[in-house]
Amino acid sequence: MYNITFNERNKQYLEQLAEGMAEYLTKEENVVFQREILENALQYTFRKLYGKQGLDNAVTVHRNKNSYVIPKWQIVYIERDKRDTYIYLGGAAEPLKVSDKLDDVDRWICGETFVRCHNSFIVNLNYISQYSKTNFLMKNGAEIPISRSHQKEVKEKFLIWESQCRF
């Protein structure tokens, strides 16, 4: 018997893998599984994987009179532009425009994988492909600036995140 320890990065990888598998399996013509059965099985697996941490791995945001619960691992970065906040999700063509202020989202989303790098941006470190003193290059191609006032905090948080991600 093997014991496998999952950290946050492993969980995100497994969720992305499972999401991709579900999408692939439901597109195949000869697959016996029904989409609903597969989704229920995946949800059960993630509940077991996360245990009681499930609520800590999601953030609730508001748009018009609706509330949306978004798993944190899906968030690539968050941008505030004038009075609007945009949440960029992995795999989504368009960002989700919400009415919450960036400061509020920053308080809710706090964790080891997110860092406020600018007055207008919060990034998920798991989606970074390149990091320099002045900006992040995200895996989706977006270039996110790092302001001088946030450089020290970003560097510290990045080093902690990097050390935790090593297997």
BALOBA-1460 file (C-alpha; in Angstrom, 3 decimals):
// residues 167
<rec num="1" residu="m" x="0.000" y="0.000" z="0.000"/>
<rec num="2" residu="y" x="1.228" y="3.494" z="-0.863"/>
<rec num="3" residu="n" x="0.575" y="6.727" z="0.988"/>
<rec num="4" residu="i" x="0.393" y="9.821" z="-1.172"/>
<rec num="5" residu="t" x="0.540" y="13.280" z="0.380"/>
<rec num="6" residu="f" x="-1.222" y="16.028" z="-1.535"/>
<rec num="7" residu="n" x="-0.254" y="19.657" z="-1.254"/>
<rec num="8" residu="e" x="-2.230" y="22.542" z="-2.809"/>
<rec num="9" residu="r" x="-0.383" y="22.318" z="-6.116"/>
<rec num="10" residu="n" x="-1.058" y="18.550" z="-6.395"/>
<rec num="11" residu="k" x="-4.754" y="19.144" z="-5.764"/>
<rec num="12" residu="q" x="-4.933" y="21.802" z="-8.452"/>
<rec num="13" residu="y" x="-3.171" y="19.540" z="-10.910"/>
<rec num="14" residu="l" x="-5.547" y="16.667" z="-10.133"/>
<rec num="15" residu="e" x="-8.583" y="18.914" z="-10.506"/>
<rec num="16" residu="q" x="-7.363" y="20.200" z="-13.863"/>
<rec num="17" residu="l" x="-6.567" y="16.661" z="-14.966"/>
<rec num="18" residu="a" x="-9.991" y="15.406" z="-13.872"/>
<rec num="19" residu="e" x="-11.716" y="18.332" z="-15.578"/>
<rec num="20" residu="g" x="-9.855" y="17.570" z="-18.797"/>
<rec num="21" residu="m" x="-10.656" y="13.868" z="-18.512"/>
<rec num="22" residu="a" x="-14.342" y="14.603" z="-17.961"/>
<rec num="23" residu="e" x="-14.412" y="16.875" z="-20.990"/>
<rec num="24" residu="y" x="-12.612" y="14.279" z="-23.115"/>
<rec num="25" residu="l" x="-14.758" y="11.365" z="-21.955"/>
<rec num="26" residu="t" x="-18.021" y="13.190" z="-22.511"/>
<rec num="27" residu="k" x="-17.002" y="14.111" z="-26.080"/>
<rec num="28" residu="e" x="-16.221" y="10.530" z="-27.051"/>
<rec num="29" residu="e" x="-19.058" y="8.758" z="-28.857"/>
<rec num="30" residu="n" x="-18.397" y="5.246" z="-27.540"/>
<rec num="31" residu="v" x="-18.180" y="6.170" z="-23.861"/>
<rec num="32" residu="v" x="-20.749" y="4.393" z="-21.698"/>
<rec num="33" residu="f" x="-20.574" y="6.943" z="-18.874"/>
<rec num="34" residu="q" x="-23.213" y="9.589" z="-18.668"/>
<rec num="35" residu="r" x="-21.951" y="13.082" z="-17.958"/>
<rec num="36" residu="e" x="-23.996" y="13.371" z="-14.736"/>
<rec num="37" residu="i" x="-22.582" y="10.133" z="-13.317"/>
<rec num="38" residu="l" x="-19.037" y="11.231" z="-14.144"/>
<rec num="39" residu="e" x="-19.521" y="14.686" z="-12.598"/>
<rec num="40" residu="n" x="-20.970" y="13.156" z="-9.416"/>
<rec num="41" residu="a" x="-18.015" y="10.782" z="-9.162"/>
<rec num="42" residu="l" x="-15.553" y="13.657" z="-9.597"/>
<rec num="43" residu="q" x="-17.339" y="15.784" z="-6.996"/>
<rec num="44" residu="y" x="-17.242" y="12.885" z="-4.543"/>
<rec num="45" residu="t" x="-13.522" y="12.421" z="-5.211"/>
<rec num="46" residu="f" x="-12.781" y="16.107" z="-4.589"/>
<rec num="47" residu="r" x="-14.837" y="16.156" z="-1.391"/>
<rec num="48" residu="k" x="-12.780" y="13.203" z="-0.157"/>
<rec num="49" residu="l" x="-9.559" y="14.838" z="-1.334"/>
<rec num="50" residu="y" x="-10.310" y="18.186" z="0.309"/>
<rec num="51" residu="g" x="-12.163" y="16.932" z="3.347"/>
<rec num="52" residu="k" x="-13.360" y="19.816" z="5.484"/>
<rec num="53" residu="q" x="-11.143" y="22.290" z="3.644"/>
<rec num="54" residu="g" x="-13.670" y="22.594" z="0.806"/>
<rec num="55" residu="l" x="-14.957" y="25.983" z="1.914"/>
<rec num="56" residu="d" x="-11.426" y="27.351" z="2.228"/>
<rec num="57" residu="n" x="-10.744" y="26.494" z="-1.403"/>
<rec num="58" residu="a" x="-13.473" y="28.673" z="-2.887"/>
<rec num="59" residu="v" x="-14.357" y="32.336" z="-2.936"/>
<rec num="60" residu="t" x="-17.826" y="33.876" z="-3.267"/>
<rec num="61" residu="v" x="-18.128" y="36.952" z="-5.480"/>
<rec num="62" residu="h" x="-21.114" y="39.042" z="-6.503"/>
<rec num="63" residu="r" x="-22.421" y="40.227" z="-9.851"/>
<rec num="64" residu="n" x="-25.634" y="42.201" z="-10.097"/>
<rec num="65" residu="k" x="-27.907" y="40.381" z="-7.649"/>
<rec num="66" residu="n" x="-26.245" y="36.986" z="-8.091"/>
<rec num="67" residu="s" x="-23.507" y="35.291" z="-6.081"/>
<rec num="68" residu="y" x="-20.911" y="32.997" z="-7.628"/>
<rec num="69" residu="v" x="-18.783" y="30.437" z="-5.808"/>
<rec num="70" residu="i" x="-15.472" y="30.010" z="-7.617"/>
<rec num="71" residu="p" x="-12.856" y="27.391" z="-6.714"/>
<rec num="72" residu="k" x="-9.628" y="29.265" z="-5.993"/>
<rec num="73" residu="w" x="-7.554" y="26.954" z="-8.184"/>
<rec num="74" residu="q" x="-9.481" y="28.164" z="-11.255"/>
<rec num="75" residu="i" x="-8.502" y="31.807" z="-10.730"/>
<rec num="76" residu="v" x="-5.516" y="32.862" z="-12.848"/>
<rec num="77" residu="y" x="-5.522" y="36.505" z="-11.779"/>
<rec num="78" residu="i" x="-7.833" y="39.311" z="-10.718"/>
<rec num="79" residu="e" x="-7.762" y="42.833" z="-12.105"/>
<rec num="80" residu="r" x="-9.408" y="46.053" z="-10.962"/>
<rec num="81" residu="d" x="-10.052" y="48.532" z="-13.767"/>
<rec num="82" residu="k" x="-11.669" y="51.770" z="-12.627"/>
<rec num="83" residu="r" x="-14.806" y="50.623" z="-10.747"/>
<rec num="84" residu="d" x="-14.923" y="47.092" z="-12.167"/>
<rec num="85" residu="t" x="-13.209" y="43.919" z="-10.949"/>
<rec num="86" residu="y" x="-12.456" y="41.168" z="-13.465"/>
<rec num="87" residu="i" x="-11.672" y="37.586" z="-12.479"/>
<rec num="88" residu="y" x="-9.726" y="35.683" z="-15.124"/>
<rec num="89" residu="l" x="-10.360" y="31.961" z="-14.909"/>
<rec num="90" residu="g" x="-8.294" y="29.161" z="-16.432"/>
<rec num="91" residu="g" x="-9.928" y="27.966" z="-19.627"/>
<rec num="92" residu="a" x="-12.499" y="30.795" z="-19.774"/>
<rec num="93" residu="a" x="-12.537" y="32.961" z="-22.875"/>
<rec num="94" residu="e" x="-13.841" y="36.048" z="-21.072"/>
<rec num="95" residu="p" x="-13.208" y="37.267" z="-17.525"/>
<rec num="96" residu="l" x="-16.003" y="37.308" z="-14.961"/>
<rec num="97" residu="k" x="-16.932" y="40.922" z="-14.174"/>
<rec num="98" residu="v" x="-17.959" y="41.298" z="-10.530"/>
<rec num="99" residu="s" x="-19.037" y="44.187" z="-8.322"/>
<rec num="100" residu="d" x="-16.683" y="43.401" z="-5.411"/>
<rec num="101" residu="k" x="-13.779" y="45.729" z="-4.657"/>
<rec num="102" residu="l" x="-10.274" y="44.317" z="-5.075"/>
<rec num="103" residu="d" x="-9.492" y="44.946" z="-1.397"/>
<rec num="104" residu="d" x="-12.479" y="42.803" z="-0.405"/>
<rec num="105" residu="v" x="-11.500" y="39.998" z="-2.779"/>
<rec num="106" residu="d" x="-7.915" y="40.214" z="-1.472"/>
<rec num="107" residu="r" x="-9.143" y="39.581" z="2.082"/>
<rec num="108" residu="w" x="-11.268" y="36.599" z="1.012"/>
<rec num="109" residu="i" x="-8.710" y="35.003" z="-1.263"/>
<rec num="110" residu="c" x="-5.740" y="35.190" z="1.068"/>
<rec num="111" residu="g" x="-3.559" y="32.113" z="0.969"/>
<rec num="112" residu="e" x="-0.143" y="30.889" z="0.000"/>
<rec num="113" residu="t" x="-0.870" y="30.800" z="-3.735"/>
<rec num="114" residu="f" x="-2.177" y="34.366" z="-4.196"/>
<rec num="115" residu="v" x="-0.237" y="37.599" z="-3.981"/>
<rec num="116" residu="r" x="-1.213" y="41.241" z="-4.397"/>
<rec num="117" residu="c" x="1.419" y="42.556" z="-6.782"/>
<rec num="118" residu="h" x="-0.139" y="45.898" z="-7.682"/>
<rec num="119" residu="n" x="-2.997" y="48.115" z="-6.540"/>
<rec num="120" residu="s" x="-4.945" y="46.717" z="-9.503"/>
<rec num="121" residu="f" x="-3.830" y="43.061" z="-9.562"/>
<rec num="122" residu="i" x="-3.829" y="39.831" z="-7.540"/>
<rec num="123" residu="v" x="-2.188" y="36.800" z="-9.155"/>
<rec num="124" residu="n" x="-2.326" y="33.065" z="-8.551"/>
<rec num="125" residu="l" x="1.302" y="31.952" z="-8.332"/>
<rec num="126" residu="n" x="0.389" y="28.544" z="-9.777"/>
<rec num="127" residu="y" x="-0.286" y="30.185" z="-13.154"/>
<rec num="128" residu="i" x="3.011" y="32.055" z="-13.464"/>
<rec num="129" residu="s" x="5.313" y="31.073" z="-16.295"/>
<rec num="130" residu="q" x="7.922" y="33.785" z="-15.680"/>
<rec num="131" residu="y" x="8.759" y="36.132" z="-12.808"/>
<rec num="132" residu="s" x="10.958" y="39.221" z="-12.823"/>
<rec num="133" residu="k" x="11.314" y="42.104" z="-10.417"/>
<rec num="134" residu="t" x="8.851" y="44.259" z="-12.378"/>
<rec num="135" residu="n" x="6.277" y="41.805" z="-13.785"/>
<rec num="136" residu="f" x="4.771" y="38.348" z="-14.029"/>
<rec num="137" residu="l" x="4.191" y="36.569" z="-17.310"/>
<rec num="138" residu="m" x="1.179" y="34.338" z="-16.851"/>
<rec num="139" residu="k" x="0.662" y="30.977" z="-18.559"/>
<rec num="140" residu="n" x="-2.225" y="32.499" z="-20.537"/>
<rec num="141" residu="g" x="0.157" y="35.131" z="-21.969"/>
<rec num="142" residu="a" x="-0.977" y="38.058" z="-19.822"/>
<rec num="143" residu="e" x="1.741" y="40.347" z="-18.509"/>
<rec num="144" residu="i" x="0.982" y="41.568" z="-14.987"/>
<rec num="145" residu="p" x="2.980" y="44.493" z="-13.524"/>
<rec num="146" residu="i" x="4.558" y="44.401" z="-10.074"/>
<rec num="147" residu="s" x="4.576" y="47.846" z="-8.495"/>
<rec num="148" residu="r" x="7.593" y="49.044" z="-6.507"/>
<rec num="149" residu="s" x="5.528" y="49.202" z="-3.332"/>
<rec num="150" residu="h" x="4.687" y="45.467" z="-3.632"/>
<rec num="151" residu="q" x="8.061" y="44.121" z="-4.844"/>
<rec num="152" residu="k" x="9.362" y="43.055" z="-1.428"/>
<rec num="153" residu="e" x="6.125" y="41.288" z="-0.449"/>
<rec num="154" residu="v" x="5.918" y="39.583" z="-3.867"/>
<rec num="155" residu="k" x="9.481" y="38.326" z="-3.647"/>
<rec num="156" residu="e" x="8.972" y="36.921" z="-0.133"/>
<rec num="157" residu="k" x="5.689" y="35.260" z="-1.048"/>
<rec num="158" residu="f" x="7.140" y="33.858" z="-4.276"/>
<rec num="159" residu="l" x="10.114" y="32.313" z="-2.466"/>
<rec num="160" residu="i" x="7.835" y="30.700" z="0.125"/>
<rec num="161" residu="w" x="5.527" y="29.392" z="-2.601"/>
<rec num="162" residu="e" x="8.463" y="28.093" z="-4.631"/>
<rec num="163" residu="s" x="9.924" y="26.211" z="-1.654"/>
<rec num="164" residu="q" x="6.545" y="24.602" z="-0.885"/>
<rec num="165" residu="c" x="6.067" y="23.481" z="-4.485"/>
<rec num="166" residu="r" x="9.209" y="21.389" z="-4.602"/>
<rec num="167" residu="f" x="8.423" y="17.716" z="-4.179"/>
